[in-house]
Amino acid sequence: MKIQVIAVGKLKGGFAYLVPGLDEYLKRLKPYADVSVIETPDEPIRPTKTAAQIMEGEAERIWPYFNRAAYRIALSERGKCYTSEAFSAALHARLDGNPSNGGARYGDGTPIIFIVGGPLGLSDKLIQEADWVLSLSTMTFPHPMVRLILLEQLYRAFRIARNEPYHK
């Protein structure tokens, strides 16, 4: 199984401390899936641009990854929020190709793409075109930190689905 995390912006400055954590969870996920993180350039936030213009600029850079044969999951505060156990069940229902759980097409090995927006989020177009809109929390997190939280929750979801021990 192939999972890609498409994330807006590079980890820089005060967020470089996240790199060892990301590397650790990418290593832990190897027995379950081929997981990679792809960074796309962020759009500079300037007073001459509206939030919609900034998000559209970022969406243009995401679109080549998004607009292909894959199951596309957009991370957004507008998405559905799950417990870890419910996320594991929902994710694996989609991975198993169960049409009653979101119409996913996973029996054929279609790759999964998670899209993590920039500081302003994702454009409406990307959210509307996504196969699933997911929220990791009702809280707000810095967008670079979302990558680490997502990878940890993916690892936890695989452990739960296989009835393997995990930290509660």
Backbone as a printed PyTorch tensor [residue, N CA C, xyz], in Angstrom:
tensor([[[  0.8400,  -1.1680,   0.0000],
         [  0.0000,   0.0000,   0.0000],
         [  0.8910,   1.2390,   0.0000]],

        [[  0.5070,   2.2330,  -0.7920],
         [  1.2810,   3.4650,  -0.9050],
         [  0.4590,   4.6230,  -0.3440]],

        [[  1.0690,   5.3540,   0.5950],
         [  0.4480,   6.5330,   1.1980],
         [  1.3900,   7.7080,   1.0100]],

        [[  0.8610,   8.8050,   0.4820],
         [  1.6410,  10.0330,   0.3570],
         [  0.9750,  11.1200,   1.1820]],

        [[  1.7940,  11.8780,   1.8870],
         [  1.3280,  13.0630,   2.5920],
         [  1.8560,  14.2470,   1.8010]],

        [[  0.9500,  15.0040,   1.2000],
         [  1.3260,  16.1960,   0.4550],
         [  1.1250,  17.3710,   1.4020]],

        [[  2.2020,  18.0610,   1.7340],
         [  2.1490,  19.1190,   2.7360],
         [  2.6550,  20.4350,   2.1600]],

        [[  1.9280,  21.4990,   2.4490],
         [  2.3270,  22.8320,   1.9990],
         [  3.4280,  23.3590,   2.9130]],

        [[  4.5170,  23.8200,   2.3040],
         [  5.5990,  24.4530,   3.0440],
         [  6.6620,  23.4780,   3.5010]],

        [[  7.8300,  24.0170,   3.7330],
         [  8.9540,  23.2340,   4.2330],
         [  9.0600,  23.4060,   5.7360]],

        [[  9.5490,  22.3700,   6.4120],
         [  9.7960,  22.4800,   7.8430],
         [ 11.0520,  23.3230,   8.0180]],

        [[ 10.8860,  24.4840,   8.5860],
         [ 12.0190,  25.3830,   8.7470],
         [ 11.8880,  26.1410,  10.0580]],

        [[ 12.9310,  26.8590,  10.3710],
         [ 12.9050,  27.7050,  11.5570],
         [ 12.5820,  26.9300,  12.8100]],

        [[ 11.5930,  27.4040,  13.5390],
         [ 11.2190,  26.8240,  14.8170],
         [ 10.5950,  25.4490,  14.7280]],

        [[ 10.3540,  24.9250,  13.5220],
         [  9.7220,  23.6120,  13.3920],
         [ 10.6910,  22.5110,  12.9690]],

        [[ 11.9700,  22.8210,  12.8500],
         [ 12.9610,  21.8070,  12.4800],
         [ 13.0140,  20.6810,  13.5050]],

        [[ 12.6180,  20.9610,  14.7420],
         [ 12.6300,  19.9290,  15.7840],
         [ 11.6670,  18.7830,  15.4770]],

        [[ 10.7360,  18.9720,  14.5550],
         [  9.7780,  17.9170,  14.2060],
         [ 10.3880,  16.8280,  13.3200]],

        [[ 11.4830,  17.1310,  12.6390],
         [ 12.0690,  16.1930,  11.6740],
         [ 12.3960,  14.8350,  12.2930]],

        [[ 13.0590,  14.7620,  13.4670],
         [ 13.3100,  13.4270,  14.0370],
         [ 12.0220,  12.6470,  14.3400]],

        [[ 10.9780,  13.3310,  14.7690],
         [  9.7060,  12.6580,  15.0260],
         [  9.0820,  12.1270,  13.7460]],

        [[  9.1230,  12.9290,  12.6850],
         [  8.6070,  12.4770,  11.3950],
         [  9.3820,  11.2480,  10.9130]],

        [[ 10.7020,  11.3190,  11.0180],
         [ 11.5290,  10.1840,  10.5900],
         [ 11.2000,   8.9260,  11.4010]],

        [[ 10.9820,   9.0960,  12.7030],
         [ 10.6470,   7.9550,  13.5610],
         [  9.3340,   7.3010,  13.1250]],

        [[  8.3020,   8.1020,  12.8570],
         [  7.0150,   7.5100,  12.4730],
         [  7.0380,   6.9630,  11.0500]],

        [[  7.8130,   7.5620,  10.1700],
         [  7.9560,   6.9820,   8.8280],
         [  8.6090,   5.6000,   8.9410]],

        [[  9.5770,   5.4620,   9.8350],
         [ 10.2340,   4.1690,  10.0650],
         [  9.2420,   3.1680,  10.6630]],

        [[  8.4610,   3.6030,  11.6510],
         [  7.4830,   2.7080,  12.2920],
         [  6.3950,   2.2550,  11.3260]],

        [[  6.0700,   3.0780,  10.3370],
         [  5.0040,   2.7500,   9.3870],
         [  5.4530,   1.7730,   8.2980]],

        [[  6.7510,   1.5760,   8.1270],
         [  7.2560,   0.7230,   7.0320],
         [  6.6450,  -0.6700,   6.9810]],

        [[  6.4250,  -1.3530,   8.1190],
         [  5.8190,  -2.6890,   8.0110],
         [  4.3780,  -2.6770,   7.4930]],

        [[  3.7330,  -1.5190,   7.5440],
         [  2.3140,  -1.4330,   7.1910],
         [  2.0730,  -0.8420,   5.8100]],

        [[  2.9050,   0.1200,   5.4210],
         [  2.6650,   0.8230,   4.1620],
         [  3.9300,   1.5600,   3.7280]],

        [[  3.9850,   1.8700,   2.4550],
         [  5.0540,   2.7040,   1.8990],
         [  4.5750,   4.1520,   2.0310]],

        [[  5.0740,   4.8670,   3.0420],
         [  4.6000,   6.2130,   3.3480],
         [  5.6980,   7.2250,   3.0300]],

        [[  5.3210,   8.2950,   2.3480],
         [  6.2720,   9.3710,   2.0580],
         [  5.6000,  10.7170,   2.2860]],

        [[  6.4390,  11.7200,   2.5470],
         [  5.9630,  13.0980,   2.7180],
         [  6.5560,  13.9270,   1.5960]],

        [[  5.6990,  14.6250,   0.8750],
         [  6.1180,  15.4990,  -0.2150],
         [  5.7380,  16.9240,   0.1610]],

        [[  6.7170,  17.8060,   0.1270],
         [  6.4690,  19.2090,   0.4620],
         [  6.3080,  20.0200,  -0.8180]],

        [[  5.2840,  20.8520,  -0.8400],
         [  5.0950,  21.7920,  -1.9410],
         [  5.3460,  23.1970,  -1.4040]],

        [[  5.8310,  24.1020,  -2.2440],
         [  6.1140,  25.4580,  -1.7580],
         [  4.8490,  26.1590,  -1.2540]],

        [[  5.0220,  26.9080,  -0.1750],
         [  3.8970,  27.6990,   0.3190],
         [  3.8370,  29.0240,  -0.4370]],

        [[  2.6930,  29.6380,  -0.3870],
         [  2.4660,  30.9330,  -1.0230],
         [  2.7760,  32.0120,   0.0100]],

        [[  3.6160,  32.9760,  -0.3440],
         [  3.9080,  34.0380,   0.6340],
         [  2.6330,  34.7830,   1.0470]],

        [[  2.5010,  35.0120,   2.3450],
         [  1.3520,  35.7710,   2.8460],
         [  1.7160,  37.2490,   2.7940]],

        [[  0.9840,  37.9680,   1.9610],
         [  1.2380,  39.3980,   1.7700],
         [ -0.0710,  40.1630,   1.9300]],

        [[  0.0240,  41.3960,   2.4070],
         [ -1.2060,  42.1750,   2.5870],
         [ -1.9380,  42.4700,   1.2670]],

        [[ -1.2500,  42.3220,   0.1490],
         [ -1.8760,  42.5880,  -1.1490],
         [ -2.6680,  41.3950,  -1.6760]],

        [[ -2.6030,  40.2570,  -0.9710],
         [ -3.3200,  39.0590,  -1.4060],
         [ -4.3710,  38.6850,  -0.3760]],

        [[ -5.5100,  38.2170,  -0.8730],
         [ -6.5500,  37.7210,   0.0260],
         [ -6.2030,  36.2860,   0.4470]],

        [[ -6.8590,  35.8220,   1.4840],
         [ -6.6580,  34.4430,   1.9320],
         [ -7.0120,  33.4670,   0.8060]],

        [[ -8.0900,  33.7610,   0.0790],
         [ -8.4990,  32.8820,  -1.0200],
         [ -7.4240,  32.8310,  -2.1020]],

        [[ -6.8030,  33.9530,  -2.4130],
         [ -5.7420,  33.9750,  -3.4300],
         [ -4.5290,  33.1670,  -2.9700]],

        [[ -4.1970,  33.2810,  -1.7050],
         [ -3.0650,  32.5270,  -1.1700],
         [ -3.3530,  31.0340,  -1.2330]],

        [[ -4.5370,  30.6270,  -0.7930],
         [ -4.8900,  29.2040,  -0.8200],
         [ -4.9690,  28.6740,  -2.2440]],

        [[ -5.4350,  29.4920,  -3.1870],
         [ -5.4890,  29.0570,  -4.5880],
         [ -4.0920,  28.8680,  -5.1580]],

        [[ -3.1620,  29.7390,  -4.7930],
         [ -1.7720,  29.5750,  -5.2280],
         [ -1.1850,  28.2680,  -4.7210]],

        [[ -1.4620,  27.9550,  -3.4500],
         [ -0.9810,  26.6900,  -2.8880],
         [ -1.6850,  25.5050,  -3.5410]],

        [[ -2.9680,  25.6590,  -3.8400],
         [ -3.7320,  24.5790,  -4.4800],
         [ -3.1590,  24.2500,  -5.8590]],

        [[ -2.7030,  25.2620,  -6.5870],
         [ -2.1040,  25.0210,  -7.9040],
         [ -0.8820,  24.1210,  -7.7950]],

        [[ -0.1280,  24.2630,  -6.7160],
         [  1.0620,  23.4300,  -6.5300],
         [  0.6990,  22.0220,  -6.0470]],

        [[ -0.4110,  21.9030,  -5.3540],
         [ -0.8750,  20.5970,  -4.8610],
         [ -1.5510,  19.8150,  -5.9850]],

        [[ -2.2290,  20.5080,  -6.8800],
         [ -3.0830,  19.8790,  -7.8800],
         [ -2.4180,  18.7550,  -8.6850]],

        [[ -1.1490,  18.8790,  -9.1290],
         [ -0.5530,  17.7610,  -9.8880],
         [ -0.5290,  16.4450,  -9.1010]],

        [[ -0.4330,  16.5020,  -7.7890],
         [ -0.4600,  15.2950,  -6.9620],
         [ -1.8940,  14.8520,  -6.7050]],

        [[ -2.7630,  15.8110,  -6.5670],
         [ -4.1570,  15.5900,  -6.1840],
         [ -4.9830,  15.0370,  -7.3360]],

        [[ -4.7370,  15.5440,  -8.5310],
         [ -5.5670,  15.2300,  -9.6900],
         [ -5.0260,  14.0190, -10.4400]],

        [[ -5.0870,  12.8710,  -9.7870],
         [ -4.6620,  11.6280, -10.4190],
         [ -5.3870,  10.4650,  -9.7650]],

        [[ -5.0950,   9.2870, -10.2260],
         [ -5.7830,   8.1050,  -9.6960],
         [ -5.2890,   7.8100,  -8.2870]],

        [[ -5.9970,   8.3140,  -7.3240],
         [ -5.6590,   8.1040,  -5.9220],
         [ -6.9030,   8.3850,  -5.0900]],

        [[ -6.8900,   7.8970,  -3.8680],
         [ -7.9440,   8.2260,  -2.9180],
         [ -7.4440,   9.4290,  -2.1410]],

        [[ -8.1470,  10.5610,  -2.2600],
         [ -7.6670,  11.8470,  -1.7680],
         [ -8.3640,  12.2380,  -0.4730]],

        [[ -7.5650,  12.4330,   0.5600],
         [ -8.0860,  12.7950,   1.8750],
         [ -7.5630,  14.1850,   2.2220]],

        [[ -8.4740,  15.1330,   2.3490],
         [ -8.1090,  16.5080,   2.6980],
         [ -8.2400,  16.6870,   4.1980]],

        [[ -7.2160,  17.2540,   4.8120],
         [ -7.2800,  17.5680,   6.2360],
         [ -7.7950,  18.9920,   6.3830]],

        [[ -8.8750,  19.1250,   7.1330],
         [ -9.5090,  20.4320,   7.2800],
         [-10.3010,  20.4600,   8.5800]],

        [[-10.3840,  21.6400,   9.1700],
         [-11.2160,  21.7830,  10.3740],
         [-12.6850,  21.5510,  10.0470]],

        [[-13.0330,  21.5840,   8.7630],
         [-14.4160,  21.3250,   8.3360],
         [-14.7190,  19.8370,   8.1740]],

        [[-13.7010,  19.0040,   8.3300],
         [-13.8830,  17.5760,   8.1500],
         [-14.4630,  16.8990,   9.3770]],

        [[-14.6780,  15.6030,   9.2280],
         [-15.2080,  14.8130,  10.3300],
         [-14.0780,  14.4480,  11.2840]],

        [[-14.3550,  14.5670,  12.5560],
         [-13.3960,  14.2630,  13.6140],
         [-13.7260,  12.8830,  14.1950]],

        [[-12.7080,  12.0820,  14.4420],
         [-12.8890,  10.7170,  14.9290],
         [-12.0430,  10.4860,  16.1860]],

        [[-12.4220,   9.4950,  16.9690],
         [-11.5040,   8.9580,  17.9680],
         [-10.4660,   8.1460,  17.1960]],

        [[ -9.3910,   7.7610,  17.8420],
         [ -8.3750,   6.9470,  17.1650],
         [ -8.9450,   5.6190,  16.6900]],

        [[ -9.7740,   4.9900,  17.5160],
         [-10.3730,   3.7100,  17.1420],
         [-11.3280,   3.8670,  15.9590]],

        [[-12.1430,   4.9140,  15.9810],
         [-13.0850,   5.1340,  14.8860],
         [-12.3470,   5.5190,  13.5990]],

        [[-11.2660,   6.2910,  13.7220],
         [-10.4600,   6.6290,  12.5490],
         [ -9.8660,   5.3640,  11.9400]],

        [[ -9.3230,   4.4840,  12.7730],
         [ -8.7680,   3.2370,  12.2740],
         [ -9.8240,   2.4300,  11.5170]],

        [[-11.0130,   2.3180,  12.0990],
         [-12.0940,   1.5600,  11.4460],
         [-12.5050,   2.2190,  10.1320]],

        [[-12.6580,   3.5420,  10.1200],
         [-13.0730,   4.2500,   8.9030],
         [-11.9960,   4.1620,   7.8210]],

        [[-10.7510,   4.3250,   8.2170],
         [ -9.6550,   4.2450,   7.2580],
         [ -9.5720,   2.8480,   6.6500]],

        [[ -9.6310,   1.8360,   7.4800],
         [ -9.5030,   0.4800,   6.9610],
         [-10.7360,   0.0230,   6.1910]],

        [[-11.8960,   0.5530,   6.5080],
         [-13.0760,   0.2660,   5.6890],
         [-12.8550,   0.8000,   4.2770]],

        [[-12.2330,   1.9720,   4.1950],
         [-11.9290,   2.5340,   2.8850],
         [-10.8080,   1.7470,   2.1980]],

        [[ -9.7870,   1.3740,   2.9350],
         [ -8.6710,   0.6210,   2.3580],
         [ -9.1080,  -0.7320,   1.8350]],

        [[-10.0900,  -1.3150,   2.5070],
         [-10.5690,  -2.6410,   2.1140],
         [-11.5430,  -2.5990,   0.9490]],

        [[-11.8310,  -1.3950,   0.4430],
         [-12.6910,  -1.2710,  -0.7190],
         [-14.1600,  -1.4320,  -0.4250]],

        [[-14.5830,  -1.1640,   0.7910],
         [-15.9830,  -1.3060,   1.1700],
         [-16.7830,  -0.1180,   0.6370]],

        [[-17.6090,  -0.3190,  -0.4010],
         [-18.3370,   0.7980,  -0.9940],
         [-19.3510,   1.4450,  -0.0520]],

        [[-19.7530,   0.7420,   0.9890],
         [-20.7110,   1.3380,   1.9190],
         [-20.0300,   2.3120,   2.8790]],

        [[-18.7130,   2.4010,   2.8200],
         [-17.9610,   3.2970,   3.6920],
         [-17.2140,   4.3490,   2.8800]],

        [[-17.9380,   5.1260,   2.1200],
         [-17.3190,   6.2250,   1.3990],
         [-16.9850,   5.9240,  -0.0430]],

        [[-17.3460,   4.7660,  -0.5410],
         [-17.1200,   4.4630,  -1.9550],
         [-15.6610,   4.3100,  -2.3240]],

        [[-14.8120,   3.9770,  -1.3780],
         [-13.3870,   3.8500,  -1.6720],
         [-13.1300,   2.6880,  -2.6060]],

        [[-12.0220,   2.7780,  -3.2900],
         [-11.6760,   1.7890,  -4.2970],
         [-10.3320,   1.1570,  -3.9650]],

        [[-10.2580,   0.5270,  -2.8040],
         [ -8.9780,   0.0650,  -2.3210],
         [ -8.6160,  -1.3710,  -2.5330]],

        [[ -9.4940,  -2.1910,  -3.0040],
         [ -9.0910,  -3.5550,  -3.2810],
         [ -8.0590,  -3.5950,  -4.3900]],

        [[ -7.9980,  -2.5350,  -5.2130],
         [ -7.0980,  -2.5140,  -6.3650],
         [ -5.7520,  -1.8550,  -6.0810]],

        [[ -5.4610,  -1.5090,  -4.8420],
         [ -4.1670,  -0.9310,  -4.5020],
         [ -4.0120,   0.5330,  -4.8490]],

        [[ -5.1020,   1.2310,  -5.0500],
         [ -5.0450,   2.6650,  -5.3420],
         [ -4.3090,   3.3900,  -4.2260]],

        [[ -3.3540,   4.2630,  -4.5630],
         [ -2.6340,   4.9700,  -3.5030],
         [ -3.5420,   5.9400,  -2.7460]],

        [[ -3.1250,   6.2480,  -1.5320],
         [ -3.8400,   7.2010,  -0.6840],
         [ -3.0050,   8.4700,  -0.6190]],

        [[ -3.6620,   9.6020,  -0.7320],
         [ -2.9890,  10.8920,  -0.6040],
         [ -3.6870,  11.6810,   0.4930]],

        [[ -2.9230,  12.0900,   1.4960],
         [ -3.4020,  13.0020,   2.5220],
         [ -2.8770,  14.3860,   2.1600]],

        [[ -3.7440,  15.3910,   2.1730],
         [ -3.3420,  16.7460,   1.8230],
         [ -3.3900,  17.6140,   3.0660]],

        [[ -2.2240,  18.2000,   3.4170],
         [ -2.0960,  19.0930,   4.5680],
         [ -1.8550,  20.5000,   4.0180]],

        [[ -2.7600,  21.4170,   4.3100],
         [ -2.6420,  22.7770,   3.8090],
         [ -1.6320,  23.6060,   4.5670]],

        [[ -1.5370,  24.8610,   4.1570],
         [ -0.6640,  25.8220,   4.8120],
         [ -1.3630,  26.4690,   5.9930]],

        [[ -0.8340,  27.5930,   6.4690],
         [ -1.3910,  28.2340,   7.6630],
         [ -2.8540,  28.6610,   7.5110]],

        [[ -3.3020,  28.8870,   6.2710],
         [ -4.6790,  29.3170,   6.0460],
         [ -5.6050,  28.1610,   5.6970]],

        [[ -5.0450,  26.9550,   5.5660],
         [ -5.8640,  25.7980,   5.2300],
         [ -5.8160,  25.4730,   3.7480]],

        [[ -6.8150,  24.7250,   3.3100],
         [ -6.9150,  24.2930,   1.9150],
         [ -7.9950,  25.0800,   1.1910]],

        [[ -7.8180,  25.2340,  -0.1070],
         [ -8.8150,  25.9230,  -0.9180],
         [-10.1170,  25.1300,  -0.9510]],

        [[-11.2080,  25.8370,  -1.1660],
         [-12.5150,  25.1750,  -1.2800],
         [-12.5140,  24.1330,  -2.3890]],

        [[-11.8230,  24.4170,  -3.4900],
         [-11.7800,  23.4890,  -4.6210],
         [-11.1850,  22.1440,  -4.2090]],

        [[-10.0630,  22.1740,  -3.4810],
         [ -9.4530,  20.9210,  -3.0460],
         [-10.3550,  20.1660,  -2.0840]],

        [[-10.9840,  20.8860,  -1.1730],
         [-11.8730,  20.2380,  -0.2080],
         [-13.0740,  19.6120,  -0.9160]],

        [[-13.6390,  20.3290,  -1.8800],
         [-14.8000,  19.8080,  -2.6080],
         [-14.4470,  18.5970,  -3.4630]],

        [[-13.2380,  18.5620,  -3.9870],
         [-12.8210,  17.4600,  -4.8580],
         [-12.3010,  16.2450,  -4.0860]],

        [[-12.0530,  16.4010,  -2.7920],
         [-11.5060,  15.3020,  -1.9910],
         [-12.5180,  14.1710,  -1.8660]],

        [[-12.0070,  12.9610,  -1.7240],
         [-12.8610,  11.7960,  -1.5070],
         [-13.3200,  11.6980,  -0.0550]],

        [[-12.5250,  12.3000,   0.8500],
         [-12.8380,  12.2580,   2.2800],
         [-12.2290,  13.5120,   2.8950]],

        [[-12.9890,  14.2080,   3.7200],
         [-12.4840,  15.3770,   4.4320],
         [-12.4150,  15.0170,   5.9030]],

        [[-11.2240,  15.1060,   6.4520],
         [-10.9220,  14.6100,   7.7800],
         [-10.4010,  15.7360,   8.6580]],

        [[-10.8360,  15.7570,   9.9020],
         [-10.2930,  16.6820,  10.8850],
         [ -9.5590,  15.8600,  11.9390]],

        [[ -8.3490,  16.2830,  12.2880],
         [ -7.5940,  15.5770,  13.3180],
         [ -8.0000,  15.9890,  14.7200]],

        [[ -8.6530,  17.1480,  14.8390],
         [ -9.0430,  17.6410,  16.1560],
         [ -9.9120,  18.8770,  15.9790]],

        [[-10.6560,  19.1990,  17.0060],
         [-11.3750,  20.4770,  16.9930],
         [-10.4440,  21.6010,  17.4380]],

        [[ -9.2670,  21.2550,  17.9220],
         [ -8.2640,  22.2540,  18.2770],
         [ -7.5230,  22.7080,  17.0300]],

        [[ -6.8420,  23.8330,  17.1330],
         [ -6.0100,  24.3410,  16.0480],
         [ -4.5540,  24.0010,  16.3470]],

        [[ -3.8580,  23.4560,  15.3310],
         [ -2.4350,  23.1350,  15.4590],
         [ -1.6540,  23.8940,  14.3960]],

        [[ -0.3820,  24.1960,  14.6520],
         [  0.4440,  24.7610,  13.5810],
         [  0.5120,  23.7490,  12.4340]],

        [[  0.3740,  24.2270,  11.2040],
         [  0.3030,  23.2740,  10.0880],
         [  1.5300,  22.3750,   9.9700]],

        [[  2.7530,  22.7950,  10.3120],
         [  3.8600,  21.8230,  10.2500],
         [  3.6980,  20.6850,  11.2590]],

        [[  3.0960,  20.9620,  12.4040],
         [  2.9210,  19.9410,  13.4300],
         [  1.8810,  18.8940,  13.0120]],

        [[  0.9720,  19.2780,  12.1390],
         [ -0.0750,  18.3600,  11.6850],
         [  0.5360,  17.1340,  11.0100]],

        [[  1.6490,  17.3160,  10.3220],
         [  2.3040,  16.1780,   9.6590],
         [  2.6560,  15.0860,  10.6740]],

        [[  3.2440,  15.5020,  11.7870],
         [  3.6440,  14.5430,  12.8150],
         [  2.4180,  13.8940,  13.4560]],

        [[  1.4140,  14.6810,  13.7560],
         [  0.1890,  14.1410,  14.3570],
         [ -0.4610,  13.1410,  13.3990]],

        [[ -0.5180,  13.4750,  12.1190],
         [ -1.1040,  12.5690,  11.1300],
         [ -0.3350,  11.2570,  11.0580]],

        [[  0.9920,  11.3080,  10.9700],
         [  1.7740,  10.0740,  10.8840],
         [  1.6000,   9.2200,  12.1390]],

        [[  1.5600,   9.8630,  13.2970],
         [  1.3420,   9.1080,  14.5360],
         [ -0.0220,   8.4360,  14.5150]],

        [[ -1.0470,   9.1430,  14.0620],
         [ -2.3920,   8.5660,  14.0290],
         [ -2.5020,   7.4600,  12.9770]],

        [[ -1.7760,   7.5810,  11.8760],
         [ -1.7610,   6.4940,  10.8920],
         [ -1.1160,   5.2440,  11.4960]],

        [[ -0.0030,   5.4270,  12.1790],
         [  0.6610,   4.3110,  12.8460],
         [ -0.2850,   3.6610,  13.8570]],

        [[ -0.9310,   4.4820,  14.6540],
         [ -1.8780,   3.9850,  15.6610],
         [ -3.0280,   3.2450,  14.9720]],

        [[ -3.5210,   3.7740,  13.8580],
         [ -4.6320,   3.1430,  13.1350],
         [ -4.2580,   1.7470,  12.6430]],

        [[ -3.0340,   1.5920,  12.1390],
         [ -2.5980,   0.2660,  11.6960],
         [ -2.4650,  -0.6880,  12.8780]],

        [[ -1.9280,  -0.2110,  13.9930],
         [ -1.7800,  -1.0490,  15.1900],
         [ -3.1560,  -1.5070,  15.6980]],

        [[ -4.0960,  -0.5780,  15.7510],
         [ -5.4460,  -0.9010,  16.2140],
         [ -6.0880,  -1.9310,  15.2920]],

        [[ -5.9750,  -1.7190,  13.9800],
         [ -6.6170,  -2.6230,  13.0190],
         [ -6.0670,  -4.0480,  13.1080]],

        [[ -4.8260,  -4.1750,  13.5170],
         [ -4.2050,  -5.5010,  13.6240],
         [ -4.2250,  -6.0530,  15.0390]],

        [[ -4.9700,  -5.3860,  15.9160],
         [ -5.0480,  -5.7980,  17.3300],
         [ -3.6760,  -5.8920,  17.9790]],

        [[ -2.7870,  -5.0080,  17.5660],
         [ -1.4590,  -4.9390,  18.1760],
         [ -1.4950,  -3.9290,  19.3190]],

        [[ -0.6460,  -4.0930,  20.3130],
         [ -0.6810,  -3.1500,  21.4450],
         [ -0.2790,  -1.7440,  20.9910]],

        [[ -0.8910,  -0.7580,  21.6100],
         [ -0.5620,   0.6410,  21.3560],
         [ -0.8310,   1.4300,  22.6120]],

        [[ -0.1780,   2.5490,  22.7230],
         [ -0.3370,   3.3820,  23.9150],
         [ -1.6950,   4.0560,  23.9100]],

        [[ -2.4190,   3.9330,  25.0190],
         [ -3.7410,   4.5540,  25.1210],
         [ -3.6660,   5.7920,  25.9630]]])
